[in-house]
Amino acid sequence: MGRRFPSGGGQSTGGGGGAGASGKYNQCKMWSSNGTYYWQPGADFDESVPVRVYVWGAGGCGGMDGGSGNGYGGGGGGLAISELTLGKTTTYTINIGLGSASYASTGGTSAFSGSGITTLQASGGRSGNSNSDPSGNSTGESSNPQSGQYGQGGVGTGGNIVNRRGGRGGFGNNSSGSGCGGGGGSAPAPSGQRDGHQGGYASSYSGTGGASIHFPGTGTYTSYTSSGGAGTAGQGTSSVSTSTYYSYGGQGGAGLDGHGGHGSSSNTYSNTSLATTRASDGGGSAIWAPNMIFLGGGGGGGGSATYQSSEKAGTNAGCGGPGAGGGGAHGYGGSGNHAYMLAGSGGILGGGGGGDAYCPGGAGGNAGGGGGCGYAMYPSYGHGNGGDGLVFIQYKILV
């Protein structure tokens, strides 16, 4: 059978049988937490069937730390895919890159290497306040289309099937009064058909949704609004207005087999009553199996915030399902008057949502970029961190 993820821990193993799809493989294995691992196929390994190997780099961090940075989202990690003939008694090395927790740094490089094979590796996404270019080009590229931009995606190299580039982080801006945070970029989808997608583009006083493996994050319509994260079957939407007595978050994009998260609501009335409905996480499932990878998550719903005099109401954003982006968050009034709501984290390979000033960005899922923040985000406490890299293999044993 196959295994459903995400799950905790550094490595997971799926058993035989195909899990919903027939094909040449009957086993699979995943490494998803930063570190160095070693794998020997073993005596029952079928050397006649090439192993399919997927390597994703780690995600970049959102581009803000305290009052330093630019508010951009972090870039998604790159992807390299190969089919390799391996030996049953050879020990192979798997390196999983560390997700960036620094606003101006880079996510770690992931790799699969060993005797007699070409090393696959995928560099990590750049953090939002870094505009350094990664080495290498995506399959079909002659140059880097993201060159010189902040929050670039990493890129895969060494793949004999395909090499892909992660999506860029979305635009943000550093201001203690009107800052905004871009959504995190996504890692490329397991199909390897195209590069990852860009996180949402923020406007003043707003936070945008993270990108999914199939759709970019959605920008915000105007000030004091949020957008839902992108889903695997559609983009999120932005809310359109906030006042002293109402605020509604944007809707998360639909998933291939799960709903998009609904946006939150925050209401007050004449300093005598208030009501909130929290944003919901995106639904959907993930299947990582010997002959199939499926990510069907919906995007997280956007957060909301309003206040009237001493009466304040607000909610965090929702997190994305597998392959989807987290929802954006915003405060109300500027300068921290009513803030500190949190953007949603991305699902596996998805980007985190962005937040406006004093509303920290969400973390990226594995290989996804973290969301940015307009001011006062603290990555050392997990805000806007990029996701660790990922290696997944499909292979056959003799039965």
C-alpha positions in Angstrom: 0.0 0.0 0.0 1.0 3.7 -0.2 1.3 6.1 2.6 -0.6 9.3 3.2 1.4 12.4 4.3 2.3 14.9 5.7 3.6 13.1 8.8 6.2 13.9 11.4 9.7 12.6 11.5 12.7 12.6 9.1 11.8 9.6 7.0 8.8 7.4 6.1 8.4 4.2 4.1 5.5 3.0 2.0 4.8 -0.6 1.3 4.0 -2.5 -1.9 1.0 -2.9 -4.0 0.7 0.4 -6.0 -1.8 2.3 -3.8 -4.4 3.3 -6.4 -2.1 3.3 -9.5 -0.5 0.4 -11.3 3.1 0.6 -12.5 6.6 -0.8 -12.3 7.3 0.1 -8.6 6.1 -1.5 -5.4 8.0 0.5 -2.8 8.5 4.2 -1.8 10.5 6.1 0.7 10.6 9.8 1.9 13.0 12.0 3.8 11.5 15.3 4.9 13.4 16.7 7.8 16.8 18.5 7.7 19.8 16.3 8.0 22.0 13.7 6.3 20.7 10.1 5.8 22.0 6.9 4.3 20.1 4.3 2.4 21.2 0.9 1.1 18.6 -0.8 -1.1 19.1 -4.3 0.3 19.2 -7.9 -0.9 15.6 -7.9 -2.2 16.1 -4.8 -4.3 15.4 -5.2 -8.1 18.4 -3.7 -9.8 16.8 -4.1 -13.3 14.3 -1.4 -12.6 15.6 2.2 -12.4 14.7 4.1 -9.3 12.8 7.3 -9.7 14.2 10.0 -7.5 12.7 13.4 -6.6 14.8 16.1 -4.9 13.4 19.4 -3.6 15.5 22.2 -2.0 14.4 24.0 1.1 12.2 27.2 1.1 13.4 30.7 1.7 12.2 32.8 4.7 9.9 35.8 4.5 11.9 39.0 4.2 11.4 40.7 7.6 13.1 40.5 11.0 11.9 43.0 13.5 12.1 46.3 11.6 14.7 45.1 9.0 13.9 43.8 5.6 11.5 44.4 2.7 8.4 42.3 3.4 8.7 40.0 0.4 7.8 36.4 0.6 10.5 33.7 0.4 11.1 31.6 -2.7 10.3 27.9 -3.1 13.0 25.3 -3.4 14.0 23.8 -6.8 13.3 20.3 -8.0 15.4 17.7 -9.8 14.0 14.4 -11.1 15.9 11.4 -12.4 15.6 7.7 -13.0 18.8 6.0 -11.8 20.2 2.4 -11.9 21.3 1.7 -8.4 23.1 -1.2 -6.8 21.6 -3.2 -3.9 24.8 -3.2 -1.8 25.7 0.5 -2.5 25.0 3.0 0.2 23.5 6.3 -1.0 23.6 9.6 0.8 20.5 11.9 1.1 20.9 15.5 2.2 17.8 17.4 3.2 18.2 21.2 3.1 17.2 23.3 6.1 14.4 25.8 5.6 15.7 29.3 6.0 14.9 31.1 9.3 16.7 34.3 8.3 15.1 37.2 6.3 18.2 37.7 4.0 19.5 34.2 3.7 18.9 31.1 1.6 17.1 27.7 2.1 19.5 24.7 2.2 20.4 22.5 -0.8 19.0 19.0 -0.9 20.8 16.1 -2.7 20.8 12.4 -3.6 24.3 11.1 -4.3 26.4 7.9 -4.4 28.9 5.8 -6.3 28.2 5.4 -10.0 25.4 8.0 -10.4 25.1 11.6 -11.3 24.3 13.6 -8.2 20.8 15.2 -8.1 20.5 18.4 -6.2 18.1 21.2 -5.8 19.1 24.6 -4.3 17.0 26.4 -1.7 14.8 29.4 -2.3 16.1 32.8 -1.5 14.6 34.6 1.5 12.5 37.7 0.8 15.3 40.2 1.5 17.9 38.4 -0.7 18.3 39.0 -4.4 21.2 36.6 -5.1 20.8 34.4 -8.1 21.0 30.6 -7.8 23.3 28.6 -10.1 21.8 26.6 -13.0 18.7 26.8 -15.2 15.4 25.1 -15.3 14.8 22.6 -18.2 14.3 24.6 -21.4 15.7 27.9 -20.0 18.8 29.6 -21.4 18.9 32.2 -18.6 17.3 32.9 -15.2 13.9 34.7 -15.7 14.0 35.7 -12.0 17.5 37.2 -12.1 18.1 40.1 -9.7 14.7 39.8 -8.1 14.0 39.4 -4.3 12.8 36.0 -3.0 13.9 34.0 -6.0 13.2 30.2 -6.2 15.9 27.6 -6.0 16.7 25.4 -9.0 17.3 21.7 -9.6 20.4 20.4 -11.3 21.6 16.9 -12.4 18.1 15.6 -13.2 18.0 13.3 -16.3 14.2 13.7 -16.5 13.7 17.4 -15.6 15.1 20.3 -13.5 12.7 23.0 -12.3 12.9 26.3 -10.5 10.9 27.3 -7.4 8.4 30.1 -7.5 9.3 33.6 -6.3 8.0 35.2 -3.2 5.4 37.9 -3.6 6.0 41.7 -3.2 5.9 43.3 0.2 6.9 46.6 1.8 8.6 47.6 5.1 6.7 50.2 7.1 5.7 50.4 10.7 2.5 52.2 9.7 1.4 50.8 6.3 3.6 47.8 5.7 2.5 44.7 3.8 3.7 41.1 3.4 3.9 39.1 0.2 3.0 35.4 0.0 5.6 32.6 -0.2 6.4 31.0 -3.5 5.6 27.3 -4.1 8.0 24.5 -5.0 7.4 22.8 -8.4 4.7 20.2 -8.5 5.9 16.5 -8.5 4.9 16.2 -12.2 7.8 18.5 -13.1 5.8 20.0 -15.9 6.6 23.6 -15.0 8.4 25.8 -12.4 6.8 26.8 -9.1 4.4 29.7 -8.7 4.8 33.2 -7.2 3.3 34.2 -3.9 0.7 36.9 -3.8 1.5 40.6 -4.3 0.6 42.8 -1.4 -0.7 46.3 -1.2 -0.4 48.6 1.9 -1.9 47.4 5.2 -2.6 43.9 3.8 -1.4 40.3 3.7 -1.6 38.0 0.7 -2.0 34.3 0.1 0.8 31.8 -0.5 1.2 30.0 -3.9 0.2 26.4 -4.5 1.9 23.9 -6.8 -0.6 24.8 -9.6 -1.6 28.4 -9.0 0.1 31.7 -7.9 -1.0 33.5 -4.8 -3.6 36.2 -5.2 -2.9 39.9 -4.6 -5.0 42.0 -2.2 -7.7 44.3 -3.5 -7.0 47.3 -1.3 -5.8 48.3 2.2 -6.9 46.3 5.3 -7.8 43.2 3.3 -6.5 39.7 3.0 -6.4 37.0 0.3 -6.9 33.3 0.7 -4.1 30.9 -0.2 -4.0 29.3 -3.7 -5.4 25.8 -3.9 -4.4 22.9 -6.1 -7.5 23.5 -8.2 -7.8 27.2 -8.2 -6.6 30.6 -6.9 -7.7 32.2 -3.7 -9.7 35.4 -3.7 -9.2 38.8 -1.9 -11.6 40.4 0.4 -12.7 43.9 -0.8 -13.3 46.2 2.2 -12.9 46.7 5.9 -14.5 49.3 8.2 -14.8 50.1 11.9 -17.5 47.5 12.3 -16.8 44.7 9.8 -14.0 42.8 8.2 -14.0 39.6 6.1 -11.1 37.5 4.9 -10.6 36.2 1.4 -11.5 32.7 0.4 -8.9 29.9 -0.1 -8.7 28.4 -3.5 -10.3 25.0 -4.2 -8.4 21.8 -3.9 -8.5 18.9 -6.3 -10.2 16.7 -3.6 -10.8 19.2 -0.8 -12.4 22.6 -0.1 -10.7 25.9 0.0 -10.7 27.4 3.5 -13.4 30.0 4.1 -12.3 33.5 5.1 -12.8 34.7 8.6 -15.2 37.4 9.8 -14.8 40.0 12.5 -17.7 42.4 13.5 -18.3 45.0 16.1 -21.3 47.3 16.8 -21.3 50.6 18.6 -18.9 49.4 21.3 -21.6 47.1 22.6 -21.0 43.8 20.9 -18.6 41.8 18.8 -18.5 38.6 16.9 -15.8 36.6 15.1 -15.7 33.5 12.9 -12.3 32.0 12.5 -10.8 31.3 9.1 -10.7 27.6 8.2 -7.8 25.5 6.9 -7.9 24.1 3.4 -9.1 20.5 3.1 -7.8 17.7 0.9 -5.4 14.8 1.0 -2.0 13.7 -0.1 -0.9 10.3 -1.4 2.8 9.4 -1.8 2.8 5.9 -3.2 5.0 3.6 -5.3 3.4 4.7 -8.6 1.6 7.8 -7.7 2.0 11.2 -6.1 -1.2 13.2 -5.5 -1.6 16.5 -3.7 -5.2 17.7 -3.5 -5.3 20.5 -0.9 -7.3 23.7 -0.8 -5.9 27.1 0.2 -6.2 28.5 3.6 -8.8 31.2 4.3 -7.8 34.8 4.9 -7.8 36.5 8.3 -9.8 39.6 9.3 -9.6 42.4 11.8 -11.6 45.5 12.8 -12.0 47.7 15.8 -14.2 50.6 17.1 -12.7 52.6 20.0 -12.1 50.0 22.7 -13.9 47.1 21.0 -11.6 45.0 18.9 -12.1 41.8 16.9 -9.8 39.8 14.8 -8.7 36.3 13.7 -5.7 34.4 12.4 -5.7 33.1 8.8 -6.1 29.4 7.8 -3.4 27.0 6.7 -3.2 25.4 3.3 -3.8 21.7 2.6 -1.3 19.5 0.8 0.3 21.3 -2.1 -1.6 24.6 -1.3 -0.8 28.0 0.1 -1.6 29.6 3.5 -4.0 32.5 3.8 -3.0 36.1 4.4 -3.6 38.1 7.6 -4.1 41.8 8.3 -4.6 44.1 11.3 -6.6 47.4 11.4 -5.6 50.9 12.0 -1.9 50.7 11.3 1.1 51.1 13.7 0.1 48.1 15.7 -3.2 49.6 17.0 -4.9 46.3 16.4 -2.6 43.6 15.0 -0.6 40.5 15.8 -2.9 38.1 13.9 -1.0 35.3 12.2 -0.9 34.3 8.5 -1.5 30.7 7.6 1.2 28.2 6.9 1.5 26.4 3.5 0.8 22.7 3.0 3.6 20.5 1.7 5.3 22.2 -1.3 3.0 25.3 -0.7 4.0 28.8 0.3 3.0 30.5 3.5 0.6 33.5 3.7 1.9 37.0 4.1 0.8 39.5 6.8 0.7 43.3 7.1 2.7 45.3 9.7 2.7 43.5 13.0 1.0 40.4 11.5 3.7 37.7 11.0 3.9 35.6 7.9 3.1 31.9 7.8 5.7 29.2 7.4 6.1 27.4 4.1 5.4 23.7 3.9 8.2 21.3 2.9 10.2 23.2 0.1 7.7 26.1 0.2 8.7 29.7 0.8 7.6 31.5 4.0 5.3 34.4 3.9 6.5 38.0 4.4 5.4 40.7 6.8 5.2 44.4 6.7 6.9 45.0 10.0 7.8 43.3 13.3 8.1 39.6 12.3 10.5 37.4 14.2 11.8 34.3 12.2 13.6 32.9 15.3 10.2 32.2 16.6 9.0 30.4 13.5 7.4 33.4 11.7 7.7 33.1 8.0 10.2 30.3 8.0 10.9 28.3 4.8 10.1 24.6 4.8 12.8 22.0 4.9 13.7 20.2 1.7 12.4 16.8 0.6 13.6 13.7 -1.1 11.2 11.0 -2.3 12.0 7.7 -4.2 10.0 5.0 -5.9 11.5 1.6 -6.5 10.9 -2.1 -6.8 11.8 -5.1 -4.7 11.6 -8.8 -5.6 8.6 -10.5 -4.2 
